[in-house]
Amino acid sequence: MRVLILLAAMLASCSKDINNQTAIRQAVIDHLSSRKGLDLNLSNLTVEVTSLNMRATEADATVSFVPKGGGGGMTMKYSFEKSGDKWVVKSKPAGHGEANPHGEANPHGTTLPMPPAGELPPGHPPMPAKK
């Protein structure tokens, strides 16, 4: 009987606690890193979970992205689901995510045309040259 109790205690100590902001932050980083065509250097950003609502197998979070050199940042809302011993960003329903890769609805109800590839929208501040 003591062996079973000891074994159960050892297994419990090895289980991974994923119900925290660190695990949610890692899920966002994994999600963005796996996106094909997304040219994003995450090492130049401070990624921080600013709000988190966890349930048994799902979670919602607001995540801020701020350039490490200063300047403006942005926040995004994400939904997650547990997958094994980690959180993953939920995929969006069909029809979402093309114009906005995170699937957020446009609160203004309008659609603006996308600029030609490689060009910035009118009035957008200049971007530094890629190295």
Secondary structure, DSSP 4 states (H G I P E B T S, - for coil): -HHHHHHHHHHHHHS----SHHHHHHHHHHHHHH-TT----GGGEEEEEEEEEE-SSEEEEEEEEEETT-S--EEEEEEEEEETTEEEEPPPPTT-SSSSTT----TT---PPPPPTT-PPTTPPPPPPP-
